[in-house]
Amino acid sequence: MNYIDEELVNRNFDFKFSALAFNNVIIGIEAFQKHIANNREFFNYDKGKSLFSRLLAFSVERSFNNSAFTPTSSYSVNIGKLNDYGYNGLYIRTNDFLVTIAKTYKDLKLPKKADYKEKLSKRNSDIDTQMTIDTLNGRIISDEFKYATMTYGYKNDTLTHLNILVPSSNYKSTIYQKNLLKDVSIYKNIVPEDVKEEQITKLNQELQRSLRIR
């Protein structure tokens, strides 16, 4: 039977992290939508539409990247290698976790398998089965970051789900799930509208430059 130190996970993915995560995803989505609306002629071309998924992923990840360098951020980020084909992705770093971001079609489902995900999931072995316990306070001790994935869904211009999932060490199941939309009515009021619009505008400009559209 799998075990997880919920205190460890909740300490990393607390209310502040959840609120920032929700707002970053929303900012990424709205910047993406604005970019599409401002460049309809380009995206009406059939091959232009094939860019949607990658452009949305870029926009969401860039939103997290931008917010990581603000005074209110509770995490840091770095760009790292995801595969042997030259594709890099964003890693979010909390005190104890490395987190990757992925769009998924189904709620509470792990993203498709990949070598880097399975490799990172092995870091979770002492969370679920091979624990090292500090006898003084009962907390799990580890010298390396654990692994989690943040999954979101997007359909009909709407965010359909947003979760933190901690996979088992063999990446076959989840040993922790957190629905980040549970307190959405509170989250959405944390970032002032003028700040949000400023971030969306900045991100939209970055999207313009990324596709070299003038």
C-alpha positions as CSV (number, residue, x, y, z in Angstrom):
1,M,0.0,0.0,0.0
2,N,1.4,3.4,-1.0
3,Y,2.1,6.0,1.6
4,I,2.5,9.7,1.3
5,D,3.5,12.4,3.7
6,E,0.6,14.8,3.2
7,E,2.2,17.4,5.4
8,L,5.2,17.5,3.1
9,V,3.0,17.9,0.0
10,N,0.6,20.4,1.5
11,R,3.5,22.5,2.8
12,N,4.8,22.8,-0.8
13,F,1.4,23.3,-2.5
14,D,-0.3,25.5,0.0
15,F,-2.9,28.2,-0.6
16,K,-0.4,30.8,-1.8
17,F,1.1,28.4,-4.4
18,S,-2.4,27.2,-5.5
19,A,-3.6,30.8,-5.9
20,L,-0.5,31.8,-7.9
21,A,-0.8,28.7,-10.1
22,F,-4.4,29.3,-10.9
23,N,-3.8,32.9,-11.9
24,N,-0.7,32.1,-13.9
25,V,-2.7,29.5,-15.9
26,I,-5.5,32.0,-16.5
27,I,-3.1,34.7,-17.6
28,G,-1.4,32.3,-19.9
29,I,-4.7,31.2,-21.4
30,E,-6.1,34.8,-21.9
31,A,-2.8,36.0,-23.4
32,F,-3.0,33.0,-25.8
33,Q,-6.6,33.8,-26.7
34,K,-5.7,37.5,-27.3
35,H,-2.9,36.5,-29.5
36,I,-5.1,34.3,-31.6
37,A,-7.7,37.0,-31.9
38,N,-5.1,39.6,-33.0
39,N,-3.7,37.3,-35.7
40,R,-6.7,35.5,-37.2
41,E,-5.5,35.7,-40.7
42,F,-2.3,33.9,-39.8
43,F,-4.1,31.2,-37.8
44,N,-6.9,30.7,-40.3
45,Y,-4.3,28.9,-42.4
46,D,-4.6,25.2,-41.7
47,K,-1.1,24.7,-40.6
48,G,-1.4,27.8,-38.4
49,K,-4.0,26.0,-36.4
50,S,-1.5,23.1,-35.7
51,L,0.5,25.6,-33.6
52,F,-2.4,26.1,-31.1
53,S,-1.3,23.4,-28.6
54,R,2.4,24.4,-28.6
55,L,1.5,28.1,-28.4
56,L,-0.8,27.5,-25.5
57,A,1.8,25.5,-23.6
58,F,4.4,28.2,-24.3
59,S,2.0,30.9,-23.0
60,V,1.2,29.1,-19.8
61,E,4.8,28.2,-19.1
62,R,5.9,31.7,-19.9
63,S,3.3,33.1,-17.4
64,F,4.9,31.0,-14.7
65,N,8.3,32.0,-15.7
66,N,7.5,35.7,-15.5
67,S,5.8,35.5,-12.2
68,A,8.7,33.6,-10.6
69,F,10.8,36.7,-10.6
70,T,8.2,38.8,-8.7
71,P,8.6,39.5,-4.9
72,T,5.4,37.6,-4.1
73,S,6.4,34.3,-5.8
74,S,6.7,31.2,-3.6
75,Y,8.7,29.2,-6.2
76,S,11.6,29.5,-8.6
77,V,11.8,28.2,-12.2
78,N,14.4,26.9,-14.6
79,I,14.4,25.6,-18.2
80,G,15.6,22.0,-18.5
81,K,16.0,19.3,-21.1
82,L,12.9,17.1,-21.6
83,N,14.1,14.6,-24.3
84,D,16.9,13.9,-26.7
85,Y,15.3,15.8,-29.5
86,G,16.3,19.2,-28.2
87,Y,12.9,20.0,-26.6
88,N,13.2,22.0,-23.3
89,G,10.5,22.7,-20.8
90,L,9.9,24.7,-17.7
91,Y,10.6,23.2,-14.2
92,I,8.9,24.8,-11.2
93,R,10.9,24.4,-8.0
94,T,9.3,24.6,-4.6
95,N,11.1,23.8,-1.4
96,D,10.9,20.0,-1.9
97,F,9.4,19.4,-5.4
98,L,10.2,19.7,-9.1
99,V,7.0,20.4,-11.0
100,T,6.4,20.1,-14.7
101,I,3.2,21.4,-16.5
102,A,1.1,19.5,-19.0
103,K,-2.2,19.9,-20.8
104,T,-4.4,16.8,-20.4
105,Y,-7.7,15.8,-21.9
106,K,-9.0,14.0,-18.8
107,D,-9.2,15.3,-15.2
108,L,-7.0,13.7,-12.6
109,K,-5.1,11.7,-15.2
110,L,-1.3,11.6,-15.5
111,P,0.1,13.0,-18.7
112,K,1.4,10.5,-21.3
113,K,4.6,8.7,-20.3
114,A,8.0,10.0,-21.2
115,D,11.4,8.9,-20.2
116,Y,12.1,12.1,-18.2
117,K,8.8,11.7,-16.3
118,E,9.5,8.1,-15.4
119,K,13.1,9.0,-14.4
120,L,11.9,11.9,-12.2
121,S,9.1,9.8,-10.6
122,K,11.7,7.5,-9.2
123,R,12.6,10.3,-6.8
124,N,9.2,9.7,-5.2
125,S,10.2,6.2,-4.0
126,D,10.8,7.3,-0.4
127,I,7.4,9.1,-0.4
128,D,5.3,6.0,-1.1
129,T,7.4,2.9,-0.3
130,Q,11.0,3.4,0.7
131,M,10.8,6.0,3.4
132,T,13.5,7.5,5.6
133,I,11.9,8.9,8.7
134,D,13.4,11.5,11.1
135,T,12.5,10.0,14.5
136,L,12.4,13.4,16.1
137,N,9.6,14.9,14.1
138,G,8.3,12.1,11.9
139,R,9.1,14.0,8.6
140,I,10.6,12.3,5.6
141,I,14.2,13.1,4.9
142,S,15.6,13.3,1.4
143,D,18.5,15.1,-0.2
144,E,16.8,15.5,-3.6
145,F,13.6,17.1,-4.9
146,K,10.5,15.0,-5.3
147,Y,8.4,15.1,-8.5
148,A,4.9,16.4,-9.3
149,T,3.1,17.4,-12.4
150,M,0.6,20.2,-12.8
151,T,-2.1,19.3,-15.3
152,Y,-4.7,21.5,-16.9
153,G,-7.5,21.1,-19.4
154,Y,-8.6,23.5,-22.1
155,K,-11.7,23.1,-24.2
156,N,-14.0,25.6,-25.9
157,D,-11.9,28.5,-24.7
158,T,-12.4,27.4,-21.0
159,L,-10.1,26.0,-18.3
160,T,-11.7,22.7,-17.6
161,H,-9.4,21.3,-14.8
162,L,-6.3,22.2,-12.9
163,N,-4.5,19.8,-10.6
164,I,-1.4,18.9,-8.8
165,L,-0.6,15.2,-9.2
166,V,2.2,13.3,-7.5
167,P,2.9,10.1,-9.4
168,S,4.0,6.9,-7.8
169,S,7.7,6.0,-8.3
170,N,6.8,3.8,-11.3
171,Y,4.6,6.5,-12.9
172,K,1.6,4.1,-13.1
173,S,-0.7,5.9,-10.7
174,T,-1.0,9.0,-8.5
175,I,-0.3,9.0,-4.8
176,Y,-1.5,12.5,-4.2
177,Q,-4.1,14.7,-6.0
178,K,-5.1,18.3,-5.4
179,N,-7.8,20.1,-7.3
180,L,-6.6,23.7,-7.7
181,L,-10.0,24.9,-8.9
182,K,-11.6,24.0,-5.5
183,D,-11.2,27.6,-4.2
184,V,-11.3,29.4,-7.5
185,S,-13.8,32.0,-6.2
186,I,-11.1,33.2,-3.8
187,Y,-8.1,32.7,-6.1
188,K,-9.4,34.9,-8.9
189,N,-9.7,37.9,-6.6
190,I,-6.1,37.8,-5.4
191,V,-4.5,39.4,-8.4
192,P,-5.9,42.9,-9.1
193,E,-7.4,43.3,-12.5
194,D,-5.0,46.1,-13.6
195,V,-2.0,43.9,-12.7
196,K,-3.6,40.9,-14.5
197,E,-4.2,43.0,-17.6
198,E,-0.6,44.3,-17.5
199,Q,0.7,40.7,-17.3
200,I,-1.5,39.5,-20.2
201,T,-0.4,42.4,-22.4
202,K,3.3,41.7,-21.6
203,L,2.8,38.0,-22.3
204,N,0.9,38.7,-25.6
205,Q,3.8,40.9,-26.8
206,E,6.2,38.0,-26.0
207,L,4.0,35.7,-28.0
208,Q,4.1,38.1,-30.9
209,R,7.9,38.1,-30.8
210,S,8.0,34.3,-30.6
211,L,6.3,33.9,-33.9
212,R,7.9,37.0,-35.5
213,I,4.6,38.4,-36.5
214,R,4.6,42.1,-37.3
